[in-house]
């Protein structure tokens, strides 16, 4: 089951569909589909799910809604291909992050500025839904069977779709799986994401005394829980910013596409004069090595604080781990490190919140060969590979259940998209070029 032939997809047809793509994305962005029923109406997620199912059905892949074990709705569809043809699964998710503060315009109304389309989910991941839809509309007759799975709770990390996969593996079985939830190294640079870091999330709680004490009367001898926690956290990075969890290597190298320092500084918004961290290349630090981030601290805020020694403090830690590193072993190393550096015999409780396995794609098969040619034709340049620091646990689940399937990560979420941040946006040309590449692939892959 290999090869890459057949008539070419009409590039002009994809360009002619971009007006509809803009309308589709505007309708989707207007749906406040945050999968958090405590803060957002569940009806908005249901509306987005039904819209997505209807749109894919109209595009030629009949879809229905299925409830996943976490209570969300997954959009699932299948269009069989010709006898003996391979099957391709198209994945995305319709749920989005909460909007947050700092938007220049409403996050729920698609806005055009500086040639980009702004709105929550414009890139992550409703723009990828529109990419898939545009590709399907551009193909006169797919040479393959097409399956669609669009998730409704990816941003919440509830494992609903993974649990659904465990119960209904036949729904997902395919020869090639296109994960539409990553992006290009830069606008106009066709990119495969070939590895994802896994993660270990823990909650670290330090307690020392029955209650807070006056810092004038007791400070100096009273064991300060906040000071103890700060000391522990300070040992997790060295002076250069390398993550230094004892027992975890931190000198790995990335051998794919590099990420120029100046481009990274611009993409990350690093202030003039502030250093990037780590002693490796940007690619090494982002995609090949472990990275420890303090996500939050529970302690008195500076505003309104009083002169007191704290009896307790808490931190939420996120440890990203590269392919080749086992999350259970990383968790054991992190907890052992924290135990070793705990001062003054303070009481420490470490609660494991979640583990996610790293992912390394298997490249070089017929689907990768076909998609590489399609991307190169669509963009008019060579395809590169990159890693991604984020985690997509579903990729590991696919790999375990379907070890022979080729899993390809691509999408519209390049660095300027600012996914998860205020003023998230998508570059329309990314939707157009990627839809063209996917359409070429669906028409020619054998």
N, C-alpha and C positions, 0 to 999 in steps of 0.2 A: 504494500500500500504506500506508494511513493510517487514522486513526479510533480511537475508543475507545468501545466500546459493549458491549451484551450484559448478561446478568443479573449481579447482584452476587455476589461470593464471600461465603459465610457466615462472618462474623467469629467466631461462636461455635465453628465447626469448627476454626479455627486455635487458639483458646484451649484447646479440648479435646485438641489434639495436643501441648500443651506438656509433659505428663508423659512422653510418648514422646521428645520432644526432649531432656529432661533425661537420660533413660536412654541415648539415642544418644550424647550428648556425654560422659557418664560412661564409656561403653565406648571411645570414641575417645581420650579423654584418657589412659586407662590404657595405651594403646599408646605406647611410647617411640620414636616415629617421627622421630628425628633422623637426617637423611640424611648421616651421617658414620660410615662403616663402620669407621674406625680406632678409634672410641671407643664406638660404640653398635651393638648387634646388628642386622644387616641384616634379620633375620627380623621385627623389630618394624615396619619400613617395609612389608615384604611383607604382614604381617598387616593393617596399616591400609589398604593399597591394596585388598586383597581384601574387607575389611569394607565399604569405601566402594563398590566395584563392586557387591557384593551388595545394599547398601542402596538404591542408585539403581535397580537392576534391579527390586527389590521395589516401588519407588515409581513404576514405570511407564516408566523409560528403560533399556532393556537395555544393560548395560555390560560391557566386557572390559578386560583389562590389556594394555598395550603397553609394551615396553621402549624407553626413550629412549636417545639416544647416550651419555649419561653413566652409564648402567647402572641408573637408577631406573625405577620403574614408573608409568606414567600410566594413570589411569582414563578410558576413552573410551566414550561411548555416544551413541545417536541414537534418537529416537522421531519418525518422520515425522508431519507435520501434515496437515490437510485439503488437498486440491488447491488450489494457488495461494496457500496461507497462508505468511506469513513464517516464518523459522527463528530461534530464539533460542538462543544458546550460554550456558550457565551455567558459570562458572569458579570454582575455589577451589584450595587446596593442602592436603594432609594432613600434610606434613612440618612440623616445629616447630624452634624454637631449642633449644639445650641448656638445661637447667633453671637452671644457675647456683646461687648461694648466696643465703640470706636468706629462704627461704620460711617462712611461718607454719604450713603444713601440707604434706603430700607433694604435689609438683607433678604426680604421676601418679595422683592420686585426686581426683576432682571433689568439692569441698567447698562447702557452703552457709554463707555468712557475710554478715550485713548486707544480705540480699536479693540478693546476687550469687553467681555460681558461679565458684569459683577452680580453676585448674589450667593447666598448660602447654598452650597451644593452645586454651584455652577461647574466646578471641577470635580469635587469629591462628594458624591460620585454620580450625580445626575447628568453631568456632561458625558460620562461614559455610557450611560443608558442611551443618550441621544446619539452617541457614536455608533453603538450597535444598531439602533433603529435606522439610522441613515445608511449604514452599510447594507442592511437587509433590503431596504427600499431600492437601492441602486443595483441589486443583482437581479438579472432577468430570470435566471434559474440556477440555484445553488447546485454545485456538483456533489454536495455532501448532505448528510442529515444534520439538522440543526436543533440543538437543545438550548433552552434559555432558563437560567436560574437567577433571579434578582432578589436579594436578601433585604429584610426589613429591620434588622437590629445589629448590623455590623459595628456601628460606632459604640454601642453599649458593651460589646465584648461578652455577651451572655451565652455564647456557644449554641444558640438556638438552631442555627443551620447545621452545625456539626452534629448535633444530636439527631436532627432530621435525617442527615446523611447516614448515620449509623442504622437507622430504622428503614430507610428507603434508598439503598445504594443504587438500585436500578435507575432511579430518576437521574442520577448524575453520571452514569457510565458513558464514557466517550473516548475517542482516540486522541483528540486534541482538546485542551481546555484553555480558553482565552480569559484570563483574569483581567477585566477592565477596571483596575483600581490602583494603577501606578502612573508613571508618566515618563516623559523624555528628559534627558539630561539638561536640555535647554530647548526653547522654541525652535522648531525646524530641524532638530537633530533626532532622527529615529532611533529609539533606544529600547532594548530589552532589559528588564530588571531580572537578573539571574539569581540573586540571593536576597534573602530577608533575614534580619536578625530576629532571634527569639527574645523572650523577656522573662524576668522574674520580678514580681511586684510584692513588696513586703511592707508591713506596718511595724515600726519599731517604737516601743513605749518604754520610757525610763521613769522609774519612781524612786524616791529617796526618803521622804518624810511624810508625816501624817497631814501636814498642811504647810502653807506658805509662812515664812518667818521674816520679820523686819530685817532688812539688809544691814542697818546700822548696828543692831544688837547682836545679830547672828552671822552676818556675812564674813566669810574667811574661814570659818570652821564648819558651818552647816553645809552638807553636801548638796550643791546646786544641781538639780536634775537637768536644767537647760544647758549649763556649762558642760556637764558630762556628755550630753548628746552632741553638742557642738564638737567636743573633742573627738568623739567616735566618728562623726561624719567627716571631720577633717583628715582622717587617715585614709579615706577612700580615693583620694587623688593626690598625686605628687605635685611638686612645685611647678611643673610644666603643664599640669592639667591631665596627665595620663591617669586612667582608672587603675587603681592599685589594690584590688581585692586579692589577698594572699591565696595562692593556689590557682589563680586564673592567669594564663599568659596574656600579655598586653603588647606583644611585639609583632603581630601578624601583619602581612602585606597584602594589598589589593592589586591584582594583576590585570584588571579590566580598564575601562576608560577612566582617566583621571579627572579630578574636579579642580580647576585652577583656583588658587587661593583668592585672587582678586574677585573672581566671579562669585565664589562662596561668600566673601565679605559683603558683596552687594546683595546677594540673595538673602543672606541672614540679617542684613541691616546692622552689621557690627559697627560701632562708633569709631571714628578716627582715633588712632592711638591705642586702641584696645587690641590685645593679641588674640589670635585664635589659639585654641588649646591643643596640647599633645605634641609629641615629637615625631610623629609620622606625617605622611601626606594627608590631605583632607580626605581622600578616598579611603586610606588606611583607617583613619579615625572614625569615619562614618559607617563603613561597610565591613571591615575586617576585624575590628577589635571590640572588646567589651566596653561599655560606656555606662557609668553610674550617674543617675540624675536624682537629685532631691526634689520630689514633686511638690511637697508641702510640709509645713511645720505647724504643729499645734503648740502655741505658747502665747503669752500675753502680747498683744500688739503694742508697738511703740507708743502710739497715741493713747493716752489714758492709762499707761502703765504706772505702777506704784513701786516704791522702794521695798522690794521683797525678794527673798531667795525662793526660787521655785521648787515645789516638791515633785513636779511631774512635767514631762514634755514628750512629744511624740512627733515622728517623722514618717512620711510615706516615701519609699524609695523605689525607683525603677531601674533595674539592671538589664540593659540590652546586651545580647550575646550573639556572636557570629556563628555561621555554619561550622559544624565540627565540634561545637561546645554543647554539652548536655545540660538542659535546664535544671534537672534535679541536682546534678553535681555542682552547678553554679550556685544554686540555693544553699547547698551544704557549705560551700566555700565562703559565701557571704555571711552566713550565720556564724561560722567558726571564726571568721575575721572579726566580726563585731564582738564576739565573746572574748577574743584575745585582747582587744583594745579597750574593753570596758574599764573605766577607772573606779577606784574607791569601793569596789564591790557593790555598786548600785544594782538595783533590780532591773532586769531587762526582759521584756517580753517581745518576741518576734512572731508576728502573725503572717502566714503566707496567704496572699490574696489571689495570685494567679501565676501560672507557668505557661509559657508559649515556646514551642520548639522552633529553631531556625529552619530555614528552607533554602535548598540549593537546587536549582533547576537542572534537569538533564537536557543538554542541548545537542544539536547535530543530527536529530532525527528528521524524517520527511516533513513533518509539520513545521518544525523550526526552519528547515531549508526553504519551504514554500513561503512562510511568513516573512523571512528575511528578504527574499526576492520581492515580495509584495511591498514591504516597507521601503526598500530601496527604490523601487519604481515610483511609488507614490511621492516620496520626498526628493528624489533625484540625487541621493547621496548615500554613502556607506552607513550601514547600521552599526551602532556601538552597543556595548553592554555596561550596565552599572549595577551596584547593589542598592539596597534601600534599608535605612535604619529602622523603619517601622516593621510591624509584625502583621501577618495575615494568617492566623492559625488554620484557616480553611485550606490553605495550600498544603500544609502538612497532612491534613486529613485526606485530601485528594490523593496525595502521594502514597499514603498507606493503603488506601482502598483500591487504587488503580495504578499500580507500579509501572505499567507499560504505557500509560497515557503521557503525552507531552503537554506540560503545563507552561503556558507562555504568559508572562506578566507585561502589560503595556497599558497605555491610557493617556488621558489629556492633562494630567496633574503635574506640569513642569514647575520649577521653583517659583516663578513669578505668580503662580496661582494662589499662594498663601492659604493653602487648605488649613482648616481648623482655626484660622485667624479672621480678624475683621477685614473687610474688603476682599474676600475670596473672589477669584475671577477665573475665567477661561479665555484663552486665545482662540477665536473662532477657526483660524487656519489649522489648529491642532485637531479639532473635531473633523474638519474637512479632509485633511491628509490621512488621518487614522481610519476614518470611515472608508476612504478610497482603498487603503491598504487591506482592510478587512474584507471589503467587497471583492477585491482581486483574489484574495485568499479563498473565500467561500466559493468563488466561481471556478478556480483553477486547481485547488488541492485535490489530489487523487489518492 
